[in-house]
Amino acid sequence: VHRFAQEMIDQAASIQVSGRWSAANTKIERLAQSPEAGNEWYVQTLGALLFHVFSEYLSLELIYRTNQDSDIPSLAWRARNLMELYVWCLHCTKSRENAWRFYGDAGRDIINMHTAYKTNEETAGETELLETLTRAEVNLRQRASLDGVEALDQSYMRVEAAAKECGMANHYKLFYKIASKFAHPTAMLILAPPGKLAEETELRDYFFGEGCMLFAGAFGALETRLDQL
C-alpha cells in the first residue's frame, strides 16, 4: 500500500478505536433526547449524515478486506459516495441555513422524481399509478408545510454546486470523474482485458485510501459541529 493511502487507512481506522466514533453517536443521542425547540430537523440532518458516513465507510472497508475478484467497481462506487457525503457534511456544517436547505431538499427530491415520472411519455397512460403519486405528493406537501418547509417546486441543491461553495470544486470534479469511470459499466471497464495483479492492487489501494480520507474528513466536520453544539 502506498504510504499516503496507508496513512489515510490508519487515520480512518483510528476514529473507531480511539472512541471518537462512539462519542459522536452519544452526542447525537443526547441531542435527540432533548433538542432545543424547533431544532428537531437539525438533529435529524446531522444524525442522518453521521449514519450514512459510517455506513459507507464500513461497506468500503468490508469490500476491501474481503478482497474478492473484480471488486474495483464496488470500491470506486463506495468511495464516490463518500465524496458526495463529504461535500454534504461540509455544506451542512458550514451554516444552519445550508442544513435547512438540505433538509428541505429531501422533499424536493421526491417532487422532482414524481414530476419526471408524470411527464414521461412512456408512463403518461398509467392512470392508477399517477393517481397514487398525486396523493402521495399532496400528503408530502402537507407534512412539509407543517414542518415549515416551503417552495418544494424549486430546484434542489446539486452536489457539484455545494462542492464549489465549499471550495473543493476541483477535487470533487476530478475524483468524481475518475471514480465514475470504474463505478459504471463504461466502455473502458467493459472492454478492458483482465488487469495485472499489481495494477488491480494499486487501484484497490487508491480507491480505499481515497475513501478513507473522505470518511475522515466528513466525520471530522460533523464531529466539530457536534462539539460546538
C-alpha positions as CSV (number, residue, x, y, z in Angstrom):
1,V,0.0,0.0,0.0
2,H,1.3,3.5,-0.9
3,R,2.4,5.4,2.2
4,F,-0.2,8.1,1.7
5,A,-3.0,5.6,1.2
6,Q,-1.8,3.7,4.3
7,E,-1.9,7.0,6.3
8,M,-5.5,7.6,5.3
9,I,-6.4,4.0,6.1
10,D,-4.9,4.2,9.5
11,Q,-6.5,7.6,10.2
12,A,-10.0,6.3,9.4
13,A,-9.5,3.2,11.5
14,S,-8.3,5.2,14.4
15,I,-11.6,7.1,14.6
16,Q,-13.3,3.9,15.7
17,V,-10.7,2.5,18.1
18,S,-10.0,5.9,19.7
19,G,-13.6,6.3,20.9
20,R,-14.4,9.3,18.7
21,W,-16.9,7.2,16.8
22,S,-18.8,6.2,20.0
23,A,-18.6,9.7,21.3
24,A,-20.2,11.2,18.2
25,N,-23.0,8.7,18.5
26,T,-23.6,9.6,22.1
27,K,-23.8,13.3,21.3
28,I,-26.4,12.6,18.6
29,E,-28.4,10.5,21.1
30,R,-28.2,13.2,23.7
31,L,-29.3,15.9,21.3
32,A,-32.2,13.7,20.0
33,Q,-33.5,13.2,23.5
34,S,-33.7,16.9,24.4
35,P,-33.3,19.1,21.3
36,E,-33.9,22.8,21.5
37,A,-37.3,24.0,20.5
38,G,-37.6,23.8,16.7
39,N,-34.3,22.1,16.4
40,E,-35.5,18.6,15.7
41,W,-34.8,18.9,11.9
42,Y,-31.2,19.9,12.6
43,V,-30.5,16.9,14.9
44,Q,-32.2,14.7,12.3
45,T,-30.0,16.0,9.5
46,L,-26.7,15.7,11.4
47,G,-27.7,12.2,12.7
48,A,-28.6,11.0,9.2
49,L,-25.3,12.3,7.7
50,L,-23.4,10.6,10.5
51,F,-25.2,7.3,9.9
52,H,-24.6,7.3,6.2
53,V,-20.9,8.3,6.6
54,F,-20.4,5.4,8.9
55,S,-22.4,3.0,6.7
56,E,-20.5,3.8,3.5
57,Y,-17.1,3.6,5.2
58,L,-18.0,0.2,6.7
59,S,-19.1,-1.1,3.3
60,L,-16.0,0.2,1.7
61,E,-13.8,-1.4,4.3
62,L,-15.6,-4.7,4.1
63,I,-15.2,-4.8,0.3
64,Y,-11.5,-4.0,0.6
65,R,-10.8,-6.5,3.4
66,T,-12.7,-9.3,1.7
67,N,-10.6,-8.9,-1.5
68,Q,-12.9,-10.5,-4.0
69,D,-12.3,-10.7,-7.7
70,S,-13.4,-7.7,-9.7
71,D,-14.3,-5.6,-6.6
72,I,-12.8,-2.4,-8.0
73,P,-16.2,-1.1,-9.3
74,S,-17.7,-1.6,-5.8
75,L,-14.7,0.2,-4.2
76,A,-15.0,3.1,-6.7
77,W,-18.7,3.4,-6.1
78,R,-18.4,3.5,-2.3
79,A,-15.5,5.9,-2.4
80,R,-17.6,8.1,-4.8
81,N,-20.5,8.0,-2.3
82,L,-18.1,9.1,0.4
83,M,-17.0,12.0,-1.7
84,E,-20.6,13.2,-2.0
85,L,-21.2,12.7,1.7
86,Y,-18.0,14.7,2.5
87,V,-19.4,17.6,0.4
88,W,-22.8,17.5,2.1
89,C,-21.1,17.3,5.6
90,L,-19.0,20.4,4.8
91,H,-22.0,22.1,3.3
92,C,-24.4,21.4,6.2
93,T,-22.0,22.2,9.0
94,K,-21.0,25.5,7.3
95,S,-24.2,27.1,8.3
96,R,-27.7,26.3,9.7
97,E,-29.2,27.9,6.5
98,N,-27.3,25.3,4.4
99,A,-28.5,22.5,6.6
100,W,-32.1,23.7,6.4
101,R,-31.9,23.9,2.6
102,F,-30.5,20.3,2.5
103,Y,-33.3,19.2,4.9
104,G,-36.0,20.6,2.6
105,D,-34.3,19.1,-0.5
106,A,-35.4,15.7,0.7
107,G,-38.9,16.7,-0.2
108,R,-37.7,18.4,-3.4
109,D,-36.0,15.2,-4.5
110,I,-39.3,13.4,-4.2
111,I,-41.2,16.0,-6.1
112,N,-38.6,16.0,-8.8
113,M,-38.8,12.3,-9.1
114,H,-42.6,12.4,-9.3
115,T,-42.5,15.1,-11.9
116,A,-40.1,13.1,-14.1
117,Y,-42.4,10.1,-13.9
118,K,-45.6,12.1,-14.6
119,T,-44.2,14.0,-17.6
120,N,-42.6,11.0,-19.3
121,E,-44.4,9.8,-22.4
122,E,-44.0,6.1,-21.6
123,T,-45.7,6.5,-18.2
124,A,-48.3,9.1,-19.1
125,G,-51.1,6.5,-19.5
126,E,-50.6,4.7,-16.2
127,T,-53.6,6.4,-14.5
128,E,-53.7,4.4,-11.4
129,L,-50.0,4.8,-10.5
130,L,-50.2,8.5,-11.4
131,E,-53.1,9.0,-9.0
132,T,-51.1,7.3,-6.3
133,L,-48.2,9.6,-6.9
134,T,-50.5,12.6,-6.8
135,R,-52.0,11.5,-3.4
136,A,-48.5,10.9,-2.0
137,E,-47.4,14.4,-3.2
138,V,-50.4,16.1,-1.6
139,N,-49.5,14.3,1.7
140,L,-45.8,15.3,1.3
141,R,-46.7,18.9,0.8
142,Q,-48.9,19.0,3.8
143,R,-46.3,17.4,6.1
144,A,-43.6,19.8,4.7
145,S,-45.8,22.8,5.4
146,L,-46.3,21.7,9.0
147,D,-42.5,21.4,9.2
148,G,-42.0,24.8,7.9
149,V,-40.6,23.7,4.5
150,E,-41.8,25.7,1.6
151,A,-41.0,26.0,-2.1
152,L,-40.9,22.3,-2.8
153,D,-41.0,23.0,-6.5
154,Q,-37.8,25.0,-6.6
155,S,-34.6,23.3,-7.7
156,Y,-32.7,21.2,-5.2
157,M,-29.1,21.9,-4.4
158,R,-26.8,19.9,-6.6
159,V,-23.7,18.3,-5.1
160,E,-21.4,19.9,-7.6
161,A,-22.7,23.4,-6.6
162,A,-22.3,22.5,-2.9
163,A,-18.7,21.4,-3.6
164,K,-17.9,24.7,-5.4
165,E,-19.4,26.6,-2.5
166,C,-17.2,24.7,0.0
167,G,-14.1,25.5,-2.1
168,M,-13.4,22.0,-3.3
169,A,-14.9,22.1,-6.8
170,N,-11.6,20.8,-8.4
171,H,-11.1,17.9,-6.1
172,Y,-14.8,16.9,-6.4
173,K,-14.8,17.2,-10.2
174,L,-11.5,15.2,-10.7
175,F,-12.3,12.3,-8.2
176,Y,-15.9,12.0,-9.3
177,K,-14.8,11.7,-12.9
178,I,-12.2,9.0,-12.1
179,A,-14.4,7.0,-9.7
180,S,-17.3,7.1,-12.2
181,K,-15.2,5.5,-14.9
182,F,-14.9,2.4,-12.7
183,A,-18.3,2.6,-10.8
184,H,-20.3,2.4,-14.0
185,P,-20.1,-0.1,-16.9
186,T,-18.2,2.3,-19.1
187,A,-16.7,1.2,-22.4
188,M,-13.3,1.4,-20.8
189,L,-14.4,-1.0,-18.0
190,I,-16.3,-3.4,-20.3
191,L,-13.6,-3.7,-22.9
192,A,-10.6,-3.8,-20.6
193,P,-8.8,-7.1,-20.5
194,P,-8.2,-8.7,-17.1
195,G,-5.6,-6.5,-15.5
196,K,-2.3,-7.4,-14.0
197,L,-2.4,-8.1,-10.3
198,A,-0.1,-5.2,-9.5
199,E,-2.4,-2.8,-11.4
200,E,-5.5,-4.1,-9.7
201,T,-3.9,-3.8,-6.3
202,E,-2.9,-0.2,-7.0
203,L,-6.4,0.7,-8.0
204,R,-7.9,-1.1,-5.0
205,D,-5.5,0.8,-2.7
206,Y,-6.2,4.1,-4.4
207,F,-10.0,3.9,-4.0
208,F,-9.8,2.6,-0.5
209,G,-7.3,5.2,0.6
210,E,-9.2,8.0,-1.0
211,G,-12.4,6.7,0.5
212,C,-10.8,6.6,4.0
213,M,-9.6,10.2,3.6
214,L,-13.1,11.3,2.6
215,F,-14.6,9.4,5.5
216,A,-12.2,11.0,8.0
217,G,-12.9,14.5,6.5
218,A,-16.7,14.0,6.6
219,F,-16.6,12.6,10.1
220,G,-14.3,15.4,11.3
221,A,-16.7,18.1,10.0
222,L,-19.6,16.5,11.8
223,E,-17.6,15.9,15.0
224,T,-16.5,19.6,15.1
225,R,-20.1,20.8,14.7
226,L,-21.4,18.4,17.4
227,D,-18.7,19.6,19.8
228,Q,-19.9,23.2,19.2
229,L,-23.5,22.2,20.0
